[in-house]
Amino acid sequence: MAPQYAPSLRSRLAPLLLFVQIGFIFIYAFYIEIESHVKEDGISFSNFYAEFQDVNVMVILGFGFLCTFPVRYGFSGLGFNLLVAVMATQWAIILNGIESWYYRGMIRINLRSLVVAEMCSASALISIGAVLGKTNPVHLVLIALLEVSGFVLNEWLLQALLKVQPLKSIMLLHIFGAFFGLTLTWILYRKGSEQQFEKEKFDRKTGLFSMLGTMFMWMFWPGFNSVLVDNHRPGRKLGAVFSTYLALAVSAVTAAAVSVLCSPKGKLNPIHMQSSILAGGVAVGVSMSVVHQPWEAMAIGFTAALVSTIGFRYLKIHMLLAFNCHDTCAVLSTHGLAGLLGWLAHLLLQIKDCDDHTTAIRFAVFHICTLFITISLSLSMGIITGLLLKWNFWRPPQDKKCFDDQAFWEVGNQDLILLQLWI
């Protein structure tokens, strides 16, 4: 059966991609130059490139395979993830270099700039998880551009108004992306979604591919959390790696235990394992700058997995029925709640280390303002983006075409495809 909206991709997606990409080429041609250094933040290029690859694997393979669990949405889950990631990264490099352009007339980039840009794109990948399967590629490209714009603006506000360190502001990507995505799925809610989309289901094969994405993310998450840690301070980067690994290990064990307890038949739920075992990495990433002891990281991982698994089990259906939020990948449980838990852990651990009450109160006020600004801006940008995407000009897929590769990809008869490849 031919996809109903195939012409809309030709008249909307192709012009949008070409227009944006050509615009990027012109900006890069006149305003961006590569700043070559032998060392990046005190470490050799080869070492930093290895850390960059950790981030690259997480963004491309990790998030990509993680979105392949719907039975008939594998091509879209993986292919659209790549499209969003590369568009968002190019745009983030430009936005992060605006200050350099203002003072120098040029945007100078290096390997660290690329890492920061990819981490900004990760916030967009979190957001599209909430609307996975219910949007078309045009929607996703617009989400990537607008969401990254909002996230970079949030970074600038936090650093300019509250003097938040760049690393701390970047690691709020989980909270920003989760609430941005929730706002989108709330505005784009389709009546009748209380009944699950007929193609929103997974089987053994797609579940295995999705678990592969989880394994990629689990393996490379320590590099993701530690890549921007100041290498001049002895032991800080190594501490970030250890803390992330311990939090991930504890969250994997805890998620397995809680999944069995929540199951009526006392069995492991593969969806719980795919998402909740990553909650420890999210939480400890947000609170990483104040985690100094192994037991602190382990306690954060334990609590994050507990909250994430229970939230996945009970909160996802509640959000749908009570608030009309059809959160496909349950980003609220995996990234939102875990990120908020990491923010709370950061607050408590920092107050514990303060010597006097005045300093503790001042930090608490600034820390609360950080969360308030982040959530407010993510919700505001989500509302603006959702209202833009609700315009019928973008031709959203019908309910019967949701979670179906056939609406966007040439996936005809397999025998015919194999014959064409052979010829």
C-alpha positions in Angstrom: 0.0 0.0 0.0 1.5 3.3 -1.1 2.1 5.9 1.6 -0.6 8.5 1.7 1.7 11.5 2.3 4.6 10.6 0.0 4.1 13.9 -2.0 4.3 16.0 1.2 7.8 14.7 1.8 8.8 15.8 -1.7 7.3 19.3 -1.4 8.1 20.0 2.3 11.0 17.9 3.5 13.4 18.2 0.6 13.1 22.0 0.3 13.4 22.4 4.1 16.6 20.2 4.3 18.2 21.8 1.2 17.4 25.4 2.4 18.7 24.8 5.9 21.8 22.9 4.8 22.8 25.4 2.1 22.3 28.2 4.7 24.7 26.3 7.1 27.3 26.0 4.3 27.3 29.7 3.7 27.6 30.5 7.4 30.4 28.0 7.8 32.1 29.4 4.7 32.2 33.0 5.9 32.1 33.0 9.7 33.7 29.7 11.0 37.3 28.6 11.1 39.0 25.6 12.7 41.2 26.5 15.6 44.0 23.9 15.6 45.7 23.1 18.9 48.1 20.4 19.8 46.3 19.9 23.0 42.6 20.1 24.1 42.3 21.2 27.7 45.6 19.8 28.7 45.3 16.4 27.1 46.5 15.1 23.8 44.4 15.2 20.7 44.3 11.4 20.4 43.0 11.0 24.0 40.3 13.7 23.5 39.3 12.2 20.2 38.7 8.9 21.9 36.4 10.7 24.4 34.6 12.4 21.5 33.9 9.0 20.0 32.3 8.0 23.2 29.8 10.9 22.8 29.4 10.2 19.1 28.6 6.5 19.7 26.0 7.4 22.3 24.3 10.1 20.2 24.2 8.1 16.9 24.1 4.4 17.8 22.8 4.6 21.4 19.8 6.9 20.9 19.3 5.5 17.4 18.9 1.8 18.3 17.0 2.7 21.4 14.2 4.1 19.2 13.9 0.9 17.1 11.6 -1.0 19.4 8.3 -0.4 17.5 7.7 -3.4 15.1 7.4 -1.4 11.9 9.4 1.7 12.8 13.0 0.5 12.7 14.1 2.5 9.7 12.5 5.6 11.0 13.7 5.2 14.5 17.3 4.8 13.4 17.4 7.0 10.3 15.5 10.0 11.7 17.7 9.9 14.8 20.8 10.4 12.6 19.0 13.2 10.6 18.1 15.1 13.8 21.5 14.6 15.4 23.5 16.0 12.4 21.2 18.9 11.9 21.1 19.8 15.5 24.9 19.5 15.9 25.6 21.8 13.0 23.1 24.4 14.4 24.5 24.1 17.9 28.0 24.8 16.7 26.8 28.1 15.2 24.7 29.1 18.3 27.5 28.3 20.7 29.9 30.5 18.7 27.7 33.6 18.6 29.7 35.2 21.4 33.0 34.5 19.6 31.5 36.0 16.4 30.4 39.1 18.3 33.8 39.9 19.7 36.2 38.4 17.0 34.1 38.5 13.9 34.7 34.7 13.4 33.5 31.6 15.1 36.6 29.5 16.0 35.8 25.8 16.6 37.8 22.9 17.8 37.1 19.3 18.9 35.7 20.5 22.2 33.2 22.7 20.3 32.0 19.6 18.4 31.6 17.6 21.7 29.6 20.4 23.2 27.4 20.7 20.1 26.7 16.9 20.1 25.7 17.1 23.7 23.3 19.9 22.9 21.9 17.7 20.1 21.3 15.0 22.7 18.7 17.2 24.3 16.8 17.2 21.0 17.1 13.4 20.7 15.5 13.1 24.2 12.7 15.4 23.2 11.8 13.4 20.0 11.6 10.3 22.1 8.3 11.6 23.5 6.7 12.1 20.1 8.4 9.1 18.4 6.2 7.5 15.8 3.6 10.3 15.7 5.4 12.9 13.7 7.0 13.1 10.2 10.6 14.1 9.4 9.7 17.7 8.8 8.4 17.9 12.3 11.6 16.4 13.7 13.9 18.8 11.8 11.9 21.7 13.1 12.0 20.3 16.7 15.8 19.9 16.4 16.4 23.5 15.3 14.0 25.1 17.8 14.9 22.8 20.8 18.6 23.3 20.4 18.0 27.1 20.1 16.1 27.0 23.4 18.7 24.9 25.1 21.6 27.1 24.1 19.6 30.1 25.2 19.1 28.4 28.6 22.8 27.8 28.9 23.5 31.4 28.2 20.9 32.6 30.7 22.3 30.4 33.5 25.9 31.4 32.9 25.1 35.1 32.5 22.6 35.6 35.2 23.5 33.0 37.8 27.2 32.4 36.9 26.6 28.6 36.5 29.6 26.7 35.3 29.3 25.6 31.7 29.5 21.9 32.6 26.6 22.2 35.1 24.4 24.0 32.6 25.1 21.5 29.8 24.3 18.5 32.0 20.8 19.9 32.5 20.1 18.7 29.0 18.1 15.7 30.5 15.7 17.9 32.3 15.3 20.4 29.5 14.8 17.7 26.8 12.3 15.7 28.9 10.0 18.6 29.7 10.3 20.1 26.2 9.2 16.7 24.8 6.4 16.3 27.3 5.0 19.7 26.3 5.2 18.7 22.6 3.4 15.5 23.1 0.7 17.2 25.2 0.1 19.9 22.5 0.2 17.3 19.7 -2.1 14.9 21.5 -4.5 13.0 19.2 -8.0 12.3 20.4 -8.5 8.6 20.8 -4.9 7.9 21.8 -6.2 6.3 25.0 -6.4 3.3 22.9 -2.8 2.4 21.9 -1.9 2.9 18.3 -2.3 -0.4 16.6 1.4 -0.5 15.4 2.9 0.8 18.7 4.1 -2.5 19.8 7.4 -4.5 19.9 8.5 -8.1 19.4 11.6 -10.1 20.2 13.6 -8.9 17.2 12.9 -5.1 17.6 13.3 -5.5 21.4 16.7 -7.0 20.8 17.8 -4.1 18.6 16.5 -1.6 21.2 18.4 -3.4 23.9 21.5 -3.1 21.7 21.1 0.7 21.9 20.8 0.5 25.7 24.1 -1.5 25.8 25.9 1.1 23.7 24.6 3.9 25.9 25.4 2.0 29.1 29.0 1.3 28.0 29.8 4.8 26.8 27.9 6.9 29.4 31.0 7.3 31.7 32.8 9.0 28.8 29.7 11.2 28.1 29.6 12.4 31.7 33.3 13.0 32.0 34.3 14.4 28.6 34.0 18.0 29.7 35.3 17.7 33.2 38.3 20.0 33.9 41.3 17.8 33.4 43.6 20.3 35.2 42.1 19.3 38.6 43.8 15.9 39.6 41.4 13.1 39.9 38.2 14.9 38.8 37.8 13.2 35.5 38.7 9.8 36.9 36.2 10.4 39.7 33.5 11.3 37.2 34.1 8.0 35.3 34.0 5.9 38.5 30.9 7.7 39.8 29.0 7.2 36.5 30.0 3.5 36.3 29.0 2.8 39.8 25.7 4.6 39.5 25.0 2.7 36.2 25.9 -0.6 37.8 23.7 -0.1 40.8 20.8 1.2 38.7 21.0 -2.0 36.5 20.7 -4.3 39.5 18.0 -2.2 41.1 15.9 -1.9 37.9 16.0 -5.7 37.5 14.8 -6.2 41.1 12.0 -3.6 40.9 10.9 -4.9 37.5 10.4 -8.3 38.9 8.5 -7.0 41.9 6.2 -4.9 39.6 5.4 -7.8 37.3 2.2 -9.7 38.0 4.0 -12.9 36.9 7.3 -12.0 38.6 9.3 -11.7 35.4 11.7 -9.2 34.0 10.2 -6.5 31.8 12.5 -5.8 28.8 11.2 -2.2 28.5 12.1 -1.5 32.1 15.6 -2.9 31.6 16.1 -0.9 28.4 15.3 2.5 30.0 15.6 2.3 33.8 19.2 0.9 33.9 20.3 4.2 32.4 18.6 6.4 35.1 21.7 6.2 37.3 23.9 7.8 34.5 21.4 10.6 34.1 21.1 11.4 37.8 24.8 11.2 38.6 25.6 13.3 35.5 23.5 16.2 36.8 25.0 16.0 40.3 28.5 14.9 39.2 30.4 18.0 40.4 29.5 17.4 44.1 29.7 13.6 44.1 33.0 12.7 45.8 32.5 9.4 47.4 31.6 6.0 45.8 28.7 5.4 48.1 27.1 8.7 47.1 27.1 7.7 43.4 25.8 4.3 44.3 23.0 5.7 46.4 22.0 8.1 43.6 22.0 5.2 41.1 19.8 3.1 43.4 17.3 5.8 43.9 17.2 6.9 40.3 16.5 3.3 39.1 13.8 2.9 41.7 12.0 6.1 40.7 12.5 5.5 37.0 11.2 1.9 37.0 8.2 2.7 39.2 7.5 5.8 37.1 7.7 3.7 33.9 5.3 1.1 35.3 2.6 3.4 36.6 3.3 7.0 35.5 3.3 6.6 31.7 -0.4 5.4 31.5 -1.4 8.0 34.2 0.1 10.8 32.1 -1.9 9.6 29.1 -5.2 9.2 30.8 -5.0 12.2 33.2 -3.0 14.8 31.2 -3.3 13.6 27.5 0.5 13.1 27.3 1.3 10.2 25.1 5.0 9.8 26.0 6.2 7.1 23.6 9.6 6.4 25.1 8.7 7.5 28.6 11.3 10.2 28.7 9.7 11.6 31.8 10.7 8.5 33.8 14.1 7.9 32.2 15.4 11.5 31.9 13.0 13.8 33.6 12.6 12.2 37.0 16.2 11.0 37.1 17.4 14.4 36.1 15.3 16.0 38.9 16.7 13.5 41.4 20.2 14.4 40.3 19.4 18.1 40.8 18.1 17.4 44.3 21.1 15.3 45.1 23.4 18.1 43.9 21.5 20.5 46.3 21.7 18.2 49.3 25.4 17.2 48.9 26.4 20.8 48.3 24.6 22.0 51.4 26.2 19.2 53.4 29.7 20.5 52.4 28.9 24.2 53.2 30.6 25.6 56.3 28.1 28.2 57.2 24.3 28.7 56.8 24.6 31.9 54.8 26.5 30.2 52.1 24.2 27.2 52.1 21.1 29.4 51.8 22.6 31.5 49.0 23.5 28.3 47.1 20.0 26.8 47.6 18.4 30.0 46.2 20.6 30.0 43.1 20.2 26.3 42.6 16.4 26.6 42.8 16.5 29.5 40.3 18.6 27.3 38.0 15.9 24.7 37.9 13.1 27.3 37.6 14.7 28.9 34.6 15.4 25.6 32.9 11.9 24.2 33.3 10.2 27.5 32.4 12.2 28.0 29.3 11.8 24.3 28.2 8.0 24.5 28.7 7.8 27.9 26.9 9.9 26.7 23.9 7.9 23.4 23.9 4.6 25.4 23.7 5.9 27.6 20.8 7.3 24.6 18.9 4.1 22.5 19.5 1.8 25.3 18.2 4.0 25.6 15.1 4.0 21.9 14.5 0.2 21.7 15.0 -0.2 23.6 11.7 -1.7 21.2 9.1 0.7 22.6 6.5 3.3 20.1 7.8 0.8 17.2 7.1 1.1 15.1 10.2 0.7 11.3 9.6 -2.8 9.8 10.2 -3.3 7.5 13.1 -3.1 4.5 10.8 0.2 5.7 9.4 1.8 6.3 12.8 4.7 4.0 13.8 5.0 2.8 10.2 8.1 3.0 8.0 6.0 2.7 4.9 4.8 6.3 5.2 8.3 7.6 4.7 10.6 4.9 3.4 10.6 2.6 0.3 10.1 -0.7 2.2 8.1 -2.7 -0.4 8.2 -6.4 -1.0 11.4 -7.9 0.5 11.8 -10.4 -2.4 11.6 -7.5 -4.9 14.2 -5.5 -2.9 16.6 -8.4 -2.8 16.2 -8.9 -6.5 17.0 -5.3 -7.2 20.1 -5.5 -5.0 21.2 -8.7 -6.8 20.7 -7.0 -10.2 
